[in-house]
């Protein structure tokens, strides 16, 4: 158990822009541009362009610069994992979150109390990003995307091996950043007979992963003729917009990689591969962090509240 200095109830508050640190005058992953923004990772719902000062990891900055070009930020302040810096009186450090390359847990210390913001995170092994590193904190501010006891993500390796049983060509829907790179790596490891084609919209992110030292294995940029001339064992990885646009694509098995059940409807094969924590993983994180309080965001924390009842304070920020 950490020290028992008083937790400040309004240290982090939810506003229309996002999670605001009232004592440090900065936002965590703001939805609109702000003067000082601490960015946990580069997904678009956490990293908008136009902030004046962005504090993040190197990979997050590179992804944002690719996506937003000159509008990415006024200035980037690149921080290594575990490097401590001071922002308006709050001590901050980043630790790997295991979500995508460069994703970070944000540890904030103020008046002797430690507040840990997870951003998005996962506990499963993933060779394409840094594994999560648990840190003790007085307050855990956790995402609750899948904070439901009924939600248990299946083993990702068992899921990807389902593709071995699909002989025809596959159109595989996947988020361009993070998920696609994980899938390329997993297919190369566990479905070696498959030939991977990548949509041109995803390729720049793949190249950035490689530039940052991540070996994903073999893949090719999509070529229509190649797909047409080979009727089996090809996997064409496409972003969601393309996947949903080509609803009547012929001669392919349509599969979408996600943890969301509603996005698996009408798919010929269901591929439950998520980059978020499920119920058991959240409980494991709470066990490892040993917080005195848990604050929830990005989803519903009501079932966590019920689960812990009088045992642990669970506060809903949204």
C-alpha positions as CSV (number, residue, x, y, z in Angstrom):
1,X,0.0,0.0,0.0
2,X,1.3,3.5,-0.9
3,X,1.2,6.5,1.4
4,X,-2.1,7.7,2.7
5,X,-1.9,11.3,1.6
6,X,-5.2,12.7,0.6
7,X,-6.5,12.0,-2.9
8,X,-7.7,15.2,-4.6
9,X,-11.2,14.4,-5.9
10,X,-11.0,17.0,-8.7
11,X,-7.4,16.3,-9.7
12,X,-8.8,15.0,-13.0
13,X,-12.2,16.1,-14.2
14,X,-14.2,15.3,-17.3
15,X,-15.1,18.2,-19.6
16,X,-16.6,18.3,-23.1
17,X,-13.0,18.3,-24.4
18,X,-11.8,15.3,-22.3
19,X,-9.9,14.6,-19.1
20,X,-8.6,17.8,-17.6
21,X,-5.9,18.0,-14.9
22,X,-7.1,21.1,-13.0
23,X,-3.9,21.4,-11.0
24,X,-1.5,21.1,-13.9
25,X,-3.6,22.9,-16.5
26,X,-3.3,20.2,-19.1
27,X,-5.5,17.7,-20.9
28,X,-5.1,14.0,-21.2
29,X,-5.9,13.0,-24.8
30,X,-8.1,16.1,-25.5
31,X,-10.8,15.8,-28.2
32,X,-10.1,19.5,-29.3
33,X,-6.8,21.4,-29.5
34,X,-5.5,22.8,-26.2
35,X,-2.3,24.6,-25.0
36,X,-0.8,21.6,-23.2
37,X,-1.8,18.1,-24.2
38,X,-0.4,14.8,-22.8
39,X,-1.1,12.2,-25.4
40,X,-1.3,8.5,-24.4
41,X,-1.2,7.1,-28.0
42,X,-1.8,8.0,-31.6
43,X,-5.3,6.7,-32.3
44,X,-7.5,9.4,-33.7
45,X,-10.0,9.3,-30.8
46,X,-7.1,10.1,-28.4
47,X,-4.7,12.2,-30.5
48,X,-6.1,15.2,-32.4
49,X,-4.0,17.7,-34.3
50,X,-3.6,21.3,-33.5
51,X,-2.5,21.3,-29.8
52,X,0.2,23.8,-29.0
53,X,2.5,21.6,-26.9
54,X,2.2,17.8,-27.1
55,X,4.0,15.6,-24.6
56,X,4.2,12.0,-25.8
57,X,6.5,9.1,-26.9
58,X,8.5,9.2,-30.1
59,X,6.3,6.7,-31.9
60,X,3.2,8.6,-31.0
61,X,4.7,11.8,-32.4
62,X,5.8,10.1,-35.6
63,X,2.3,8.7,-36.2
64,X,0.7,12.1,-35.5
65,X,3.1,13.9,-37.8
66,X,2.2,11.4,-40.6
67,X,-1.6,11.8,-40.0
68,X,-1.8,15.6,-39.4
69,X,1.3,16.8,-41.3
70,X,2.0,20.4,-40.3
71,X,-1.1,20.6,-38.2
72,X,0.1,17.8,-35.9
73,X,1.2,20.2,-33.1
74,X,2.9,23.5,-32.4
75,X,5.7,21.7,-30.7
76,X,6.4,18.1,-29.7
77,X,8.1,17.3,-26.4
78,X,9.3,13.7,-26.9
79,X,9.6,11.7,-23.7
80,X,11.2,8.2,-23.2
81,X,9.5,5.6,-21.0
82,X,10.2,6.3,-17.3
83,X,11.6,9.7,-18.0
84,X,10.2,12.1,-15.4
85,X,9.2,15.6,-16.4
86,X,7.4,18.5,-14.8
87,X,4.3,20.1,-16.4
88,X,2.9,23.1,-14.5
89,X,3.8,21.6,-11.1
90,X,2.7,18.0,-11.8
91,X,5.4,15.3,-12.1
92,X,4.7,13.0,-15.1
93,X,6.3,9.9,-16.5
94,X,5.3,7.4,-19.2
95,X,5.2,3.6,-19.0
96,X,4.3,1.1,-21.8
97,X,0.6,0.4,-22.1
98,X,0.8,-2.6,-24.5
99,X,-2.0,-1.1,-26.8
100,X,-0.1,-0.1,-29.9
101,X,3.5,0.9,-30.6
102,X,4.4,3.9,-28.4
103,X,1.2,3.7,-26.3
104,X,1.8,4.9,-22.8
105,X,0.3,4.7,-19.3
106,X,0.6,8.3,-17.8
107,X,1.8,8.4,-14.2
108,X,1.1,11.8,-12.6
109,X,2.3,12.7,-9.1
110,X,1.1,15.7,-7.2
111,X,1.5,16.5,-3.5
112,X,2.7,13.0,-2.8
113,X,-0.3,11.2,-4.5
114,X,0.2,9.1,-7.7
115,X,-2.6,9.1,-10.3
116,X,-2.2,6.6,-13.2
117,X,-4.1,7.1,-16.5
118,X,-4.1,4.1,-18.7
119,X,-5.3,5.5,-22.1
120,X,-6.1,2.3,-24.0
121,X,-4.2,-0.8,-23.0
122,X,-4.0,-4.5,-23.2
123,X,-2.2,-7.3,-21.3
124,X,-1.8,-9.9,-24.1
125,X,1.5,-10.6,-25.7
126,X,2.1,-8.5,-28.8
127,X,5.4,-8.6,-30.7
128,X,4.6,-5.3,-32.5
129,X,4.6,-3.0,-29.4
130,X,6.1,-2.6,-26.0
131,X,4.5,-4.9,-23.3
132,X,2.6,-3.3,-20.6
133,X,4.5,-2.3,-17.4
134,X,2.4,-2.2,-14.3
135,X,3.0,0.7,-11.9
136,X,1.8,1.1,-8.3
137,X,-0.5,4.2,-7.9
138,X,-3.0,5.6,-5.4
139,X,-5.6,6.3,-8.1
140,X,-6.1,4.2,-11.3
141,X,-7.9,6.0,-14.1
142,X,-8.8,3.2,-16.4
143,X,-10.5,2.8,-19.7
144,X,-13.6,0.6,-19.4
145,X,-14.4,-0.2,-23.1
146,X,-15.1,-3.8,-22.3
147,X,-15.7,-3.6,-18.5
148,X,-18.5,-6.2,-18.5
149,X,-18.2,-9.6,-16.7
150,X,-19.8,-11.2,-19.7
151,X,-16.9,-10.0,-22.0
152,X,-13.9,-12.3,-22.2
153,X,-11.6,-12.0,-25.2
154,X,-10.5,-15.3,-26.6
155,X,-6.9,-16.2,-27.1
156,X,-5.7,-14.1,-30.0
157,X,-3.4,-16.9,-31.4
158,X,-6.2,-19.4,-31.5
159,X,-8.3,-16.7,-33.3
160,X,-5.7,-16.0,-36.0
161,X,-5.3,-19.7,-36.6
162,X,-8.9,-19.8,-37.8
163,X,-7.6,-18.2,-41.0
164,X,-5.7,-21.5,-41.7
165,X,-9.1,-23.1,-42.2
166,X,-10.2,-20.6,-44.9
167,X,-8.9,-21.6,-48.3
168,X,-10.4,-18.9,-50.5
169,X,-9.0,-15.4,-50.5
170,X,-9.9,-13.2,-47.5
171,X,-10.8,-9.5,-47.3
172,X,-9.7,-8.7,-43.7
173,X,-11.0,-5.5,-42.2
174,X,-8.7,-3.9,-39.7
175,X,-7.9,-0.6,-38.1
176,X,-5.0,1.0,-40.0
177,X,-2.8,1.8,-37.0
178,X,-1.9,-0.9,-34.5
179,X,-4.3,-3.7,-35.3
180,X,-3.1,-4.1,-39.0
181,X,0.5,-4.3,-37.9
182,X,-0.3,-6.8,-35.2
183,X,-2.3,-8.9,-37.7
184,X,0.5,-8.9,-40.3
185,X,2.9,-10.2,-37.7
186,X,0.5,-12.8,-36.3
187,X,-0.4,-14.1,-39.8
188,X,3.3,-14.5,-40.6
189,X,3.9,-16.4,-37.4
190,X,0.8,-18.6,-37.3
191,X,-0.5,-18.8,-40.9
192,X,2.8,-19.1,-42.9
193,X,1.1,-20.4,-46.1
194,X,-0.9,-17.2,-46.4
195,X,0.2,-14.3,-48.7
196,X,-0.5,-10.9,-47.2
197,X,-1.6,-7.9,-49.3
198,X,-1.9,-4.5,-47.6
199,X,-4.2,-1.6,-48.7
200,X,-2.2,1.5,-49.7
201,X,-3.9,3.5,-46.9
202,X,-2.3,1.2,-44.3
203,X,1.1,0.9,-45.8
204,X,2.5,4.2,-44.4
205,X,1.8,3.0,-40.9
206,X,3.5,-0.3,-41.7
207,X,6.5,1.5,-42.9
208,X,6.7,3.7,-39.8
209,X,6.6,0.5,-37.6
210,X,9.6,-0.8,-39.7
211,X,11.5,2.5,-39.4
212,X,11.0,2.3,-35.7
213,X,12.6,-1.2,-35.6
214,X,9.6,-3.5,-35.6
215,X,9.9,-6.5,-38.0
216,X,6.5,-7.5,-39.1
217,X,7.5,-10.2,-41.6
218,X,6.4,-10.5,-45.2
219,X,3.7,-8.5,-46.9
220,X,3.0,-6.8,-50.3
221,X,1.2,-3.7,-51.3
222,X,-2.1,-4.6,-52.8
223,X,-2.2,-5.4,-56.5
224,X,-5.5,-6.1,-58.1
225,X,-4.0,-8.4,-60.7
226,X,-2.2,-10.5,-58.0
227,X,-5.5,-11.0,-56.2
228,X,-7.4,-11.8,-59.4
229,X,-4.8,-14.3,-60.6
230,X,-4.6,-16.2,-57.3
231,X,-7.8,-17.5,-55.9
232,X,-6.6,-19.1,-52.7
233,X,-4.6,-18.3,-49.6
234,X,-4.4,-14.6,-50.0
235,X,-5.3,-12.1,-47.3
236,X,-6.1,-8.5,-48.3
237,X,-5.9,-6.3,-45.2
238,X,-8.1,-3.2,-45.7
239,X,-9.2,-0.3,-43.4
240,X,-12.8,-0.2,-42.1
241,X,-14.0,2.3,-44.6
242,X,-12.9,0.2,-47.5
243,X,-14.2,-3.0,-45.9
244,X,-17.7,-1.5,-45.5
245,X,-17.6,0.1,-48.9
246,X,-17.0,-3.3,-50.7
247,X,-20.0,-5.0,-49.1
248,X,-20.6,-7.0,-52.2
249,X,-17.0,-8.0,-53.0
250,X,-17.1,-11.3,-54.8
251,X,-14.8,-14.4,-54.6
252,X,-13.6,-13.4,-51.1
253,X,-14.4,-14.4,-47.6
254,X,-15.2,-11.3,-45.5
255,X,-13.7,-11.1,-42.0
256,X,-13.3,-8.2,-39.6
257,X,-10.8,-8.3,-36.7
258,X,-12.3,-6.7,-33.6
259,X,-13.5,-7.4,-30.1
260,X,-16.9,-5.8,-30.7
261,X,-19.6,-8.4,-31.2
262,X,-21.9,-6.1,-33.2
263,X,-19.1,-5.7,-35.8
264,X,-19.0,-9.4,-36.3
265,X,-22.5,-9.6,-37.6
266,X,-22.8,-10.9,-41.2
267,X,-19.2,-11.9,-41.3
268,X,-18.5,-15.4,-42.7
269,X,-15.8,-16.0,-40.0
270,X,-15.8,-14.2,-36.7
271,X,-12.3,-13.0,-35.6
272,X,-12.3,-11.7,-32.1
273,X,-9.0,-10.0,-31.7
274,X,-9.1,-6.9,-29.5
275,X,-6.4,-4.5,-28.4
276,X,-8.3,-3.5,-25.3
277,X,-8.6,-5.1,-21.8
278,X,-11.6,-7.3,-21.1
279,X,-13.2,-7.7,-17.6
280,X,-10.6,-10.1,-16.2
281,X,-7.7,-8.0,-17.5
282,X,-9.1,-4.9,-15.8
283,X,-9.4,-6.8,-12.5
284,X,-5.8,-8.1,-13.0
285,X,-4.6,-4.5,-13.6
286,X,-6.4,-3.3,-10.4
287,X,-4.7,-6.1,-8.5
288,X,-1.3,-5.2,-9.8
289,X,-1.6,-1.4,-9.4
290,X,-3.1,-1.7,-5.9
291,X,-5.0,1.7,-6.1
292,X,-6.9,3.2,-3.2
293,X,-9.5,4.4,-5.7
294,X,-10.4,3.5,-9.3
295,X,-11.7,6.2,-11.7
296,X,-13.3,5.1,-14.9
297,X,-13.5,6.6,-18.4
298,X,-14.0,5.6,-22.1
299,X,-16.9,3.3,-21.4
300,X,-19.2,2.4,-18.5
301,X,-17.7,1.7,-15.1
302,X,-21.0,0.8,-13.4
303,X,-20.3,-2.9,-13.3
304,X,-16.9,-2.3,-11.7
305,X,-18.7,-0.1,-9.1
306,X,-21.1,-3.0,-8.4
307,X,-18.3,-5.6,-8.3
308,X,-16.2,-3.8,-5.7
309,X,-19.2,-2.2,-3.8
310,X,-17.8,-1.3,-0.3
311,X,-14.4,-2.9,-0.9
312,X,-12.9,-0.2,-3.2
313,X,-14.0,3.3,-4.3
314,X,-14.9,3.3,-8.0
315,X,-15.7,6.7,-9.4
316,X,-17.2,7.3,-12.9
317,X,-15.6,10.2,-14.6
318,X,-18.0,10.1,-17.6
